Amino acid sequence: MSASLHERRVSAAALTALKHALAVVFWYKRDLRIFLHDALPGHAVLATTNWEGAKRDTASFVVDFLASAPQKYQDDILWLIAQVAEITSFPHLARLEDSAVREKAAREAVEALRPFAARHQDLVREADEIERRRLSAEAQRTRIAEFTSQLTQLKTLYSDLFKTRPVPRGYALEKLLHDLFDLFDLDPKKSFRVTGEQIDGMFGFEGTDYLIEARWRNEPTDREALDALKGKVERRLDNTLGLFVSINGFSPDSVTAFSSGRRLVMLMDGEDLIAVLEGRIKLDDLLLRKRRHAAQTGDIYLRVRDVL
């Protein structure tokens, strides 16, 4: 239970009503003792209670003991209030000569306690909701911290790739893209071969499957390379598109050629990639902007500099 609830102590009126109810609901001290042991099994207060004294003294001692340390026993006293407030029948009073009078007094005592029980139950629910929101916010902060940490690691790996030889750098880029798409929950698949074709990767985004082509060469990617990816896409189902990631961009003629007709390929370069790795734009937001831009204008090469 949250500290804010502990700071809101059980009212003196509620404690008085609880003491009175315990004293009149249970005529015999044995019945009171059994009830308290059932309600508070193994509690420290039970070991120090004088069960031979008057019932009111016993009830007062138990309630005062619990109320004296709200930080420690607030839950217990609220639970005890709730348990007494739930009593609806008084069979243990039926064997007394003046049972009707005793039962009427017991019923009135419980009725007097119930508003306090309802009020404090509202406090419990409020505290639970505050605690739920606190835990949710804490979990969210943890997720953000973990996400940021993983994104930073990928950015560091990307920076290190500039010092790597071309061939291993290409394979490392494929793995980095897979881990990046996985971080953004885009369900990526690693590179694979099928019917003689090499696919550098694959991911799903808003009901569409995307084939990934990754290239890191000194020169911009030309039309021939884009045409090869387009062919792979055309041999798949209709809900398949392609994403060509070329670190050093694309030649103007390749962009022009593939920005007409049916747009099957979107383009992403190193500038786009570093913007995502630096956290300046989310990967899924960038992909969505690129796809909408291509659908609205025909241009398949929306650059992150035009988005931010």
C-alpha positions as CSV (number, residue, x, y, z in Angstrom):
1,M,0.0,0.0,0.0
2,S,1.3,3.4,-0.9
3,A,2.8,5.9,1.7
4,S,0.0,8.4,0.8
5,L,-2.6,6.1,2.2
6,H,-0.5,5.4,5.4
7,E,-0.3,9.1,5.9
8,R,-4.1,9.4,5.9
9,R,-4.7,7.7,9.3
10,V,-7.8,5.9,10.2
11,S,-10.1,8.5,11.9
12,A,-10.6,8.5,15.6
13,A,-14.4,8.0,15.1
14,A,-13.7,4.9,13.0
15,L,-11.5,3.5,15.8
16,T,-14.1,4.2,18.4
17,A,-16.8,2.5,16.3
18,L,-14.6,-0.5,15.8
19,K,-13.9,-0.9,19.5
20,H,-17.6,-0.6,20.3
21,A,-18.6,-3.1,17.6
22,L,-16.0,-5.7,18.8
23,A,-17.3,-5.4,22.3
24,V,-21.1,-5.8,21.6
25,V,-21.0,-8.2,18.6
26,F,-19.2,-10.8,20.7
27,W,-20.8,-11.4,24.1
28,Y,-18.4,-14.1,25.2
29,K,-14.7,-13.3,25.4
30,R,-13.9,-16.7,23.8
31,D,-15.9,-15.7,20.6
32,L,-14.0,-12.4,20.4
33,R,-10.7,-14.2,20.7
34,I,-11.6,-16.7,18.0
35,F,-12.7,-13.9,15.7
36,L,-9.5,-11.9,16.2
37,H,-7.3,-15.0,15.6
38,D,-9.2,-15.7,12.4
39,A,-9.0,-12.1,11.2
40,L,-5.4,-11.5,12.2
41,P,-3.7,-15.0,12.2
42,G,-0.3,-15.0,13.8
43,H,-0.4,-11.3,14.4
44,A,2.0,-9.9,17.1
45,V,-0.8,-8.1,18.9
46,L,-2.5,-11.4,19.7
47,A,0.5,-12.6,21.7
48,T,0.5,-9.6,24.0
49,T,-3.3,-9.3,24.5
50,N,-4.8,-10.0,28.0
51,W,-7.6,-12.3,27.1
52,E,-8.8,-12.5,30.7
53,G,-9.8,-8.8,31.1
54,A,-13.0,-7.2,30.1
55,K,-14.1,-7.4,26.5
56,R,-14.0,-3.6,26.0
57,D,-10.5,-3.5,27.4
58,T,-9.4,-6.3,25.1
59,A,-11.0,-4.7,22.0
60,S,-9.5,-1.3,22.9
61,F,-6.0,-2.8,23.4
62,V,-6.1,-4.6,20.0
63,V,-7.3,-1.5,18.1
64,D,-5.0,0.9,19.9
65,F,-2.0,-1.4,19.3
66,L,-2.8,-1.5,15.5
67,A,-3.5,2.3,15.4
68,S,-0.2,3.1,17.2
69,A,1.9,2.1,14.2
70,P,0.0,3.0,11.0
71,Q,3.0,2.6,8.8
72,K,3.2,-1.0,9.9
73,Y,-0.3,-2.0,10.8
74,Q,-2.6,0.3,8.6
75,D,-3.5,-2.6,6.3
76,D,-4.4,-4.8,9.3
77,I,-6.7,-2.3,10.9
78,L,-8.5,-1.6,7.7
79,W,-8.9,-5.3,7.2
80,L,-10.3,-5.7,10.7
81,I,-12.8,-2.9,10.0
82,A,-13.8,-4.5,6.8
83,Q,-14.2,-7.9,8.5
84,V,-16.5,-6.6,11.3
85,A,-18.5,-4.5,8.8
86,E,-19.3,-7.7,6.8
87,I,-21.0,-9.4,9.8
88,T,-24.7,-9.8,9.0
89,S,-25.8,-12.5,11.4
90,F,-25.3,-13.0,15.1
91,P,-26.0,-16.7,15.9
92,H,-23.7,-16.6,19.0
93,L,-26.1,-14.1,20.6
94,A,-29.2,-16.3,20.1
95,R,-28.5,-18.4,23.2
96,L,-28.7,-15.4,25.5
97,E,-31.9,-14.5,27.4
98,D,-32.0,-11.0,26.1
99,S,-30.9,-12.1,22.6
100,A,-33.2,-9.7,20.8
101,V,-31.7,-6.7,22.7
102,R,-28.1,-7.9,22.3
103,E,-28.6,-8.6,18.6
104,K,-30.2,-5.2,18.0
105,A,-27.2,-3.5,19.7
106,A,-24.8,-5.6,17.7
107,R,-26.5,-4.8,14.4
108,E,-26.6,-1.1,15.2
109,A,-22.8,-1.2,16.0
110,V,-22.0,-2.9,12.7
111,E,-24.2,-0.5,10.8
112,A,-22.4,2.4,12.5
113,L,-19.1,0.9,11.4
114,R,-20.0,0.3,7.7
115,P,-19.7,3.9,6.5
116,F,-16.2,4.0,7.9
117,A,-15.4,0.7,6.2
118,A,-16.7,2.0,2.8
119,R,-14.8,5.2,3.2
120,H,-11.5,3.4,4.0
121,Q,-12.2,0.9,1.2
122,D,-12.3,3.9,-1.1
123,L,-8.9,4.9,0.3
124,V,-7.6,1.5,-0.4
125,R,-8.8,1.6,-4.0
126,E,-7.4,5.0,-4.4
127,A,-4.1,3.9,-3.1
128,D,-4.1,0.8,-5.3
129,E,-4.8,3.0,-8.3
130,I,-2.0,5.4,-7.4
131,E,0.3,2.4,-6.9
132,R,-0.8,1.0,-10.3
133,R,0.0,4.2,-12.0
134,R,3.3,4.5,-10.2
135,L,4.4,1.0,-11.2
136,S,3.2,1.7,-14.8
137,A,5.2,4.9,-15.0
138,E,8.2,3.1,-13.5
139,A,7.9,0.3,-16.0
140,Q,7.6,2.8,-18.8
141,R,10.7,4.6,-17.6
142,T,12.5,1.3,-17.5
143,R,11.4,0.4,-21.0
144,I,12.5,3.8,-22.3
145,A,15.9,3.5,-20.6
146,E,16.4,0.0,-22.0
147,F,15.3,1.2,-25.5
148,T,17.6,4.2,-25.4
149,S,20.5,2.0,-24.2
150,Q,20.0,-0.5,-27.0
151,L,19.7,2.3,-29.6
152,T,22.9,3.9,-28.3
153,Q,24.7,0.5,-28.7
154,L,23.5,0.2,-32.3
155,K,24.7,3.7,-33.0
156,T,28.1,2.8,-31.6
157,L,28.2,-0.3,-33.7
158,Y,27.3,1.7,-36.8
159,S,30.0,4.2,-36.1
160,D,32.5,1.3,-35.8
161,L,31.5,-0.1,-39.2
162,F,33.1,2.9,-40.9
163,K,36.5,1.4,-39.9
164,T,35.5,-2.1,-41.2
165,R,36.5,-3.6,-44.6
166,P,33.8,-3.5,-47.2
167,V,32.8,-7.2,-47.3
168,P,32.4,-7.8,-43.6
169,R,30.9,-4.4,-43.3
170,G,28.0,-5.4,-45.6
171,Y,27.2,-8.4,-43.5
172,A,27.5,-6.4,-40.3
173,L,25.1,-3.8,-41.8
174,E,22.5,-6.5,-42.4
175,K,22.7,-7.7,-38.8
176,L,22.5,-4.1,-37.5
177,L,19.4,-3.4,-39.6
178,H,17.8,-6.6,-38.2
179,D,18.5,-5.6,-34.6
180,L,17.2,-2.1,-35.3
181,F,14.0,-3.3,-36.8
182,D,13.6,-5.8,-34.0
183,L,14.1,-2.9,-31.5
184,F,11.1,-1.2,-33.1
185,D,9.0,-4.4,-33.0
186,L,8.8,-4.7,-36.7
187,D,9.2,-8.5,-36.7
188,P,12.3,-8.7,-38.9
189,K,13.7,-11.9,-40.5
190,K,17.4,-12.4,-41.2
191,S,18.8,-12.8,-44.6
192,F,17.9,-15.9,-46.6
193,R,18.0,-17.4,-50.0
194,V,15.0,-18.7,-51.9
195,T,14.7,-19.9,-55.5
196,G,18.2,-18.7,-56.2
197,E,17.6,-15.2,-54.9
198,Q,19.4,-13.6,-52.0
199,I,17.2,-11.6,-49.6
200,D,19.1,-9.4,-47.2
201,G,16.2,-9.3,-44.7
202,M,12.5,-8.9,-44.3
203,F,10.1,-7.1,-41.9
204,G,6.4,-6.4,-41.4
205,F,4.8,-3.0,-41.1
206,E,1.1,-2.1,-41.0
207,G,0.0,-5.3,-42.8
208,T,2.7,-5.1,-45.5
209,D,5.7,-7.3,-45.8
210,Y,8.9,-5.5,-46.9
211,L,12.0,-7.1,-48.5
212,I,15.2,-5.4,-47.4
213,E,18.2,-4.8,-49.7
214,A,21.2,-3.4,-47.8
215,R,24.2,-1.9,-49.6
216,W,27.3,0.0,-48.4
217,R,29.5,1.0,-51.3
218,N,31.5,4.1,-52.0
219,E,29.2,5.2,-54.9
220,P,25.4,5.8,-54.8
221,T,23.2,2.9,-55.7
222,D,22.3,2.8,-59.4
223,R,19.1,1.9,-61.3
224,E,20.2,-1.7,-61.9
225,A,20.4,-2.5,-58.2
226,L,16.9,-1.0,-57.7
227,D,15.6,-3.0,-60.6
228,A,16.9,-6.2,-59.0
229,L,15.0,-5.5,-55.8
230,K,11.8,-4.6,-57.7
231,G,12.0,-7.9,-59.5
232,K,12.2,-9.8,-56.2
233,V,9.2,-7.8,-54.9
234,E,7.1,-8.5,-58.1
235,R,7.6,-12.2,-57.5
236,R,6.0,-12.0,-54.1
237,L,2.4,-11.5,-53.0
238,D,0.6,-8.2,-53.7
239,N,1.0,-6.9,-50.2
240,T,4.8,-7.0,-50.5
241,L,7.0,-3.9,-51.0
242,G,10.8,-3.3,-50.9
243,L,13.0,-1.1,-48.8
244,F,16.5,-0.4,-50.2
245,V,18.9,0.8,-47.6
246,S,22.0,2.4,-49.3
247,I,24.3,4.1,-47.0
248,N,25.7,6.4,-49.7
249,G,22.4,7.2,-51.3
250,F,21.1,6.7,-54.8
251,S,21.9,8.0,-58.2
252,P,19.4,10.7,-59.5
253,D,18.4,8.6,-62.6
254,S,17.5,5.6,-60.4
255,V,15.2,7.6,-58.2
256,T,13.5,9.2,-61.2
257,A,13.0,5.9,-62.9
258,F,11.4,4.2,-59.9
259,S,9.2,7.2,-58.9
260,S,6.8,6.5,-61.8
261,G,4.4,3.7,-62.4
262,R,3.6,1.4,-59.5
263,R,5.8,2.2,-56.6
264,L,7.1,-1.0,-55.2
265,V,10.3,0.2,-53.5
266,M,11.1,2.8,-50.9
267,L,14.6,4.2,-50.3
268,M,16.6,4.9,-47.2
269,D,20.1,6.2,-46.9
270,G,22.8,6.6,-44.3
271,E,21.4,10.0,-43.3
272,D,18.1,8.5,-42.5
273,L,19.7,5.7,-40.6
274,I,21.8,7.9,-38.4
275,A,18.8,10.1,-37.6
276,V,17.0,7.0,-36.3
277,L,20.0,5.8,-34.4
278,E,20.4,9.2,-32.7
279,G,16.7,9.1,-31.7
280,R,15.8,12.1,-33.7
281,I,12.9,10.2,-35.4
282,K,11.4,6.8,-34.7
283,L,12.0,4.2,-37.4
284,D,8.3,3.4,-37.8
285,D,7.4,7.1,-38.1
286,L,10.0,7.5,-40.8
287,L,8.8,4.5,-42.7
288,L,5.2,5.8,-42.5
289,R,6.2,9.2,-43.7
290,K,8.1,7.8,-46.6
291,R,5.2,5.5,-47.7
292,R,2.7,8.3,-47.5
293,H,4.9,10.7,-49.4
294,A,5.4,8.1,-52.1
295,A,1.7,7.5,-52.4
296,Q,0.8,11.2,-52.5
297,T,3.7,12.5,-54.7
298,G,5.2,9.5,-56.5
299,D,8.6,10.3,-55.0
300,I,10.1,7.2,-53.4
301,Y,13.0,9.0,-51.8
302,L,11.8,11.2,-49.1
303,R,14.8,12.2,-47.0
304,V,14.8,12.6,-43.3
305,R,16.1,16.2,-43.7
306,D,12.7,17.0,-45.3
307,V,10.8,15.4,-42.4
308,L,12.6,16.9,-39.4
